[in-house]
Amino acid sequence: MPGTGARAGRHAARAAGLLVAVAVLVLVCLASVAIGAKALPLSEVWHGLFHYSGTNGDVLVRDVRVPRTVLGLIVGAALGLAGAVMQALTRNPLAEPGLLGVNAGAAAAVVSAITFFGVTSLTGYVWFAFGGAALVSVAVYLLGGSRSANPVRLALAGTAVTAALFGYVNAVQLLDSAALDRLRFWTVGSLASANPETVGKVWPFIALGVLLSLLIARPLNALEMGDDTARALGAHLTRTRVLAMVAVTLLCGAATAACGPIVFIGLMIPHLVRTITGPDMRWILPYAAVLAPVLLLVADVVGRVAARPSELQVGIVTALLGGPVFIHLVRRKRMAQL
């Protein structure tokens, strides 16, 4: 049948596109290992990867750049998936963990943990980050009007909560110089402090969030059509929403605990992916998990090269890229409420 053949062709094209995206990701990972604030010949990079002997170049490659690249890989996937899930869950094209305050909630919780409770380990950060992300997710959803929420109200509620929480974060740091020293890079979003221990502690949480996101792809498709249609299609709305919020909390909480709040990755990538895959979440989510780390690692490499011999933190680079994209999306959507 012609319809069946067309569907098969679309599936084949999407699968081929995903393989191309994976290949691009591999190349970007290699570039992230090879390029840094300190220039190294490719021969030294190769030696550090495959013939480690403890020289300065080997240590830089194996113990600094490789963990940094792996952390960027998993954190990018987490943020891309979280953005795609949030957009489907809220039926809001502007939903993004940073824009809706989720990252700010995790950041405020981590700052409080460090300053008031003396938490110094990443293991402690993670649990506080999860709690802060979950509380702010619920707060923004309620402030935005709960079930009557529209994209503009949610964006405004998220912006207000984000501003308030980052004001709190800044105030705490100004009052506590020790906290300021510990957090001044973390609060702008950075991969610079990556190490094998960091990767080892956050990847299980991110892996669980990724798995949950992929498992609810089909009911999220139904949810995007509206509650009545989703019920008619047999989707369990409450279970889908709860699992989606758990997935977003795991992804954003772990990512923010490890790197600080990195914004706009979850906004830009799902929009890019939809131009390739269409509205099917079964394809959007895998594509987002692959292309978001590409953007994050490219931004990290740009930050390392642009300010040599120092570095420009990746959170600053993504904010500079994401601001114009957000303005473009708002103007293009021209929602009735505006």
C-alpha positions as CSV (number, residue, x, y, z in Angstrom):
1,M,0.0,0.0,0.0
2,P,1.3,3.5,-0.8
3,G,0.6,4.8,2.8
4,T,2.6,1.9,4.3
5,G,5.5,2.5,1.9
6,A,5.6,6.2,2.7
7,R,5.6,5.4,6.5
8,A,8.4,2.9,6.0
9,G,10.4,5.5,4.0
10,R,9.9,8.1,6.8
11,H,11.1,5.6,9.4
12,A,14.1,4.7,7.4
13,A,15.0,8.4,6.9
14,R,14.7,9.1,10.6
15,A,16.8,6.1,11.5
16,A,19.4,7.2,9.0
17,G,19.3,10.7,10.4
18,L,19.8,9.4,13.9
19,L,22.9,7.4,12.8
20,V,24.3,10.5,11.2
21,A,23.6,12.4,14.5
22,V,25.5,9.7,16.4
23,A,28.4,10.0,14.0
24,V,28.5,13.8,14.5
25,L,28.4,13.2,18.3
26,V,31.4,10.9,18.1
27,L,33.4,13.5,16.1
28,V,32.4,16.2,18.6
29,C,33.5,14.0,21.5
30,L,36.9,13.5,19.8
31,A,37.2,17.3,19.3
32,S,36.4,17.9,23.0
33,V,39.2,15.6,24.0
34,A,41.7,17.0,21.5
35,I,40.9,20.8,21.8
36,G,41.3,22.8,25.0
37,A,42.6,26.0,26.7
38,K,46.0,24.5,26.4
39,A,47.0,23.5,22.9
40,L,48.3,19.9,22.6
41,P,49.6,18.2,19.4
42,L,47.4,15.4,18.2
43,S,50.3,12.9,18.8
44,E,50.2,13.8,22.6
45,V,46.4,13.5,22.6
46,W,46.7,10.0,21.0
47,H,49.4,9.0,23.5
48,G,47.3,10.1,26.4
49,L,44.3,8.1,25.3
50,F,46.0,4.8,24.3
51,H,49.6,4.9,25.8
52,Y,49.2,6.5,29.2
53,S,52.6,7.0,30.9
54,G,51.8,9.7,33.5
55,T,53.3,12.7,31.6
56,N,51.7,16.1,31.9
57,G,50.0,15.8,28.5
58,D,48.8,12.3,29.4
59,V,47.3,13.5,32.7
60,L,45.6,16.4,30.9
61,V,44.0,14.2,28.3
62,R,43.1,11.1,30.4
63,D,42.3,12.7,33.8
64,V,40.8,16.1,32.7
65,R,39.5,16.1,29.2
66,V,38.1,12.6,29.0
67,P,36.0,13.0,32.2
68,R,34.9,16.4,31.0
69,T,33.8,15.1,27.7
70,V,31.9,12.2,29.3
71,L,30.2,14.5,31.7
72,G,29.2,16.9,28.9
73,L,27.8,13.9,27.0
74,I,25.6,12.7,29.8
75,V,24.6,16.1,31.1
76,G,23.7,17.3,27.5
77,A,21.6,14.2,27.0
78,A,19.8,14.9,30.3
79,L,19.0,18.5,29.5
80,G,17.9,17.8,26.0
81,L,15.5,15.0,27.1
82,A,14.2,17.1,30.1
83,G,13.4,19.9,27.7
84,A,11.6,17.6,25.2
85,V,9.6,15.9,28.0
86,M,8.6,19.2,29.6
87,Q,7.4,20.7,26.3
88,A,5.2,17.6,25.7
89,L,4.0,17.5,29.3
90,T,2.9,21.1,29.4
91,R,2.1,21.4,25.7
92,N,4.2,24.5,25.9
93,P,6.7,25.2,23.1
94,L,8.7,27.5,25.4
95,A,9.1,25.0,28.2
96,E,12.7,24.4,29.3
97,P,14.3,23.4,32.6
98,G,16.1,26.7,32.9
99,L,13.2,28.9,31.7
100,L,10.7,27.2,34.0
101,G,12.9,27.5,37.0
102,V,13.8,23.8,37.5
103,N,17.5,24.5,37.3
104,A,17.2,27.5,39.5
105,G,15.4,25.4,42.2
106,A,18.1,22.8,42.1
107,A,20.8,25.5,42.3
108,A,19.1,27.3,45.3
109,A,18.8,23.9,47.1
110,V,22.5,23.1,46.5
111,V,23.6,26.6,47.7
112,S,21.6,26.2,50.8
113,A,23.0,22.7,51.4
114,I,26.6,24.1,51.2
115,T,26.1,27.2,53.2
116,F,23.7,26.2,55.9
117,F,24.2,22.4,56.2
118,G,27.9,22.1,55.4
119,V,27.4,19.6,52.6
120,T,30.6,19.3,50.6
121,S,30.2,16.1,48.6
122,L,28.5,15.6,45.2
123,T,26.4,12.8,46.7
124,G,24.9,15.3,49.1
125,Y,24.4,17.9,46.4
126,V,22.4,15.5,44.3
127,W,19.7,14.9,46.8
128,F,19.2,18.6,47.6
129,A,19.2,19.3,43.8
130,F,16.5,16.7,43.3
131,G,14.4,18.2,46.1
132,G,14.8,21.8,44.8
133,A,14.0,20.8,41.2
134,A,10.8,18.9,42.2
135,L,9.5,21.7,44.5
136,V,10.0,24.4,41.8
137,S,8.5,22.3,39.1
138,V,5.3,22.0,41.2
139,A,5.4,25.7,42.2
140,V,5.7,26.9,38.6
141,Y,3.0,24.6,37.4
142,L,0.6,25.9,40.1
143,L,1.6,29.6,39.6
144,G,1.1,29.2,35.9
145,G,-2.6,28.2,36.4
146,S,-2.2,24.4,36.8
147,R,-4.5,22.7,34.2
148,S,-5.6,26.1,32.8
149,A,-1.9,27.1,32.3
150,N,-0.9,28.4,28.9
151,P,2.7,28.8,27.5
152,V,2.9,32.5,28.3
153,R,1.7,32.1,31.9
154,L,4.1,29.3,32.5
155,A,7.0,31.2,31.0
156,L,6.2,34.2,33.1
157,A,5.8,32.2,36.3
158,G,9.1,30.4,35.5
159,T,10.9,33.6,34.9
160,A,9.7,35.2,38.1
161,V,10.6,32.1,40.2
162,T,14.0,31.9,38.5
163,A,14.8,35.6,39.2
164,A,13.8,35.2,42.8
165,L,15.8,32.1,43.3
166,F,19.0,33.4,41.7
167,G,18.6,36.6,43.7
168,Y,18.6,34.3,46.8
169,V,21.6,32.4,45.5
170,N,23.6,35.6,44.9
171,A,22.6,37.0,48.3
172,V,23.8,33.8,50.1
173,Q,27.1,34.0,48.2
174,L,27.7,37.6,49.1
175,L,27.1,36.9,52.7
176,D,29.3,33.8,52.8
177,S,32.7,34.4,51.2
178,A,33.6,30.7,51.5
179,A,30.5,29.7,49.6
180,L,31.3,32.3,47.0
181,D,34.7,30.8,46.4
182,R,33.2,27.3,46.1
183,L,30.3,28.3,43.9
184,R,31.4,31.1,41.7
185,F,32.1,28.8,38.7
186,W,29.3,26.3,39.5
187,T,26.5,28.9,39.5
188,V,27.2,29.9,35.9
189,G,27.3,26.3,34.6
190,S,30.6,24.7,34.0
191,L,32.1,21.4,33.0
192,A,35.6,22.5,34.2
193,S,35.5,20.6,37.5
194,A,34.6,17.2,35.9
195,N,36.4,14.2,37.2
196,P,35.7,10.4,37.2
197,E,34.1,10.6,40.6
198,T,31.6,13.2,39.4
199,V,30.7,11.1,36.4
200,G,30.4,7.9,38.5
201,K,28.0,9.6,41.0
202,V,25.6,11.2,38.6
203,W,25.3,8.8,35.7
204,P,23.0,6.3,37.5
205,F,20.4,9.0,38.2
206,I,20.7,10.3,34.6
207,A,20.4,6.8,33.2
208,L,17.2,6.2,35.2
209,G,15.8,9.5,34.0
210,V,16.7,8.6,30.4
211,L,15.0,5.2,30.7
212,L,11.8,6.7,32.2
213,S,11.7,9.4,29.4
214,L,11.9,6.8,26.7
215,L,9.4,4.5,28.3
216,I,6.7,7.2,28.3
217,A,7.3,8.4,24.7
218,R,4.0,6.9,23.4
219,P,1.7,8.3,26.2
220,L,3.4,11.7,25.8
221,N,2.4,11.6,22.2
222,A,-1.2,11.1,23.3
223,L,-0.9,13.8,26.0
224,E,0.2,16.4,23.4
225,M,-3.2,16.0,21.7
226,G,-5.1,17.1,24.8
227,D,-6.5,15.3,27.8
228,D,-9.7,14.1,26.2
229,T,-8.0,12.7,23.2
230,A,-5.3,11.1,25.4
231,R,-8.0,9.4,27.5
232,A,-9.8,8.2,24.3
233,L,-6.5,6.7,23.1
234,G,-6.1,4.8,26.4
235,A,-3.3,6.9,28.0
236,H,-3.2,7.0,31.8
237,L,-2.8,10.7,32.4
238,T,-1.9,10.9,36.0
239,R,0.7,8.1,35.8
240,T,2.2,9.7,32.7
241,R,2.4,13.1,34.3
242,V,4.0,11.7,37.5
243,L,6.5,9.6,35.6
244,A,7.4,12.6,33.4
245,M,8.0,14.8,36.4
246,V,10.1,12.1,38.1
247,A,12.1,11.8,34.9
248,V,12.6,15.6,34.6
249,T,13.6,15.8,38.3
250,L,16.1,13.1,38.0
251,L,17.6,14.5,34.8
252,C,17.8,18.1,35.9
253,G,18.7,17.4,39.5
254,A,21.7,15.3,38.6
255,A,22.8,17.6,35.8
256,T,22.6,20.7,37.9
257,A,24.3,19.0,40.9
258,A,27.2,18.1,38.6
259,C,27.7,21.2,36.5
260,G,25.5,24.0,37.9
261,P,22.6,25.5,36.0
262,I,23.0,25.4,32.3
263,V,20.2,27.0,30.4
264,F,18.6,26.9,26.9
265,I,19.9,23.5,25.9
266,G,16.5,22.0,26.6
267,L,14.8,24.8,24.7
268,M,16.8,24.9,21.5
269,I,17.4,21.2,20.8
270,P,13.7,19.9,20.9
271,H,12.7,22.6,18.4
272,L,15.6,21.7,16.1
273,V,14.7,18.0,16.4
274,R,11.0,18.6,15.5
275,T,12.1,20.1,12.2
276,I,13.8,16.7,11.5
277,T,11.4,14.2,13.0
278,G,8.0,15.8,13.2
279,P,5.9,15.6,16.4
280,D,6.5,11.9,17.3
281,M,8.0,11.7,20.7
282,R,9.4,8.2,20.0
283,W,11.8,9.9,17.6
284,I,12.1,13.3,19.3
285,L,13.5,11.8,22.5
286,P,16.4,9.7,21.0
287,Y,17.3,12.6,18.7
288,A,17.3,15.1,21.6
289,A,19.5,12.7,23.6
290,V,22.1,12.7,20.8
291,L,22.0,16.3,19.6
292,A,21.9,18.0,23.0
293,P,25.3,16.7,24.0
294,V,26.6,17.9,20.5
295,L,25.5,21.4,21.3
296,L,26.8,21.4,24.9
297,L,30.2,20.0,23.9
298,V,30.6,22.4,21.0
299,A,29.7,25.3,23.4
300,D,32.3,24.0,25.8
301,V,35.0,23.8,23.2
302,V,34.2,27.3,22.0
303,G,34.5,28.6,25.5
304,R,37.9,26.9,25.9
305,V,39.2,28.3,22.7
306,A,37.7,31.8,22.8
307,A,39.3,32.9,26.0
308,R,42.7,31.2,25.9
309,P,44.7,30.7,28.1
310,S,41.6,31.1,30.4
311,E,38.1,29.6,29.7
312,L,34.6,31.0,29.2
313,Q,32.2,28.8,31.1
314,V,29.8,26.7,29.0
315,G,26.8,28.1,30.8
316,I,27.7,31.6,29.5
317,V,28.2,30.3,26.0
318,T,24.8,28.5,25.9
319,A,23.1,31.6,27.4
320,L,24.6,33.8,24.6
321,L,23.4,31.3,22.0
322,G,20.0,30.7,23.6
323,G,18.8,34.2,24.3
324,P,18.4,35.2,20.6
325,V,16.8,31.7,19.9
326,F,14.3,32.3,22.6
327,I,13.3,35.7,21.3
328,H,13.0,34.3,17.8
329,L,10.7,31.5,19.1
330,V,8.5,33.9,21.0
331,R,8.1,36.2,18.0
332,R,7.5,33.3,15.6
333,K,4.8,31.7,17.8
334,R,2.8,34.9,18.2
335,M,0.5,33.4,20.8
336,A,-3.0,34.8,21.1
337,Q,-2.4,35.9,24.7
338,L,0.5,38.1,23.6
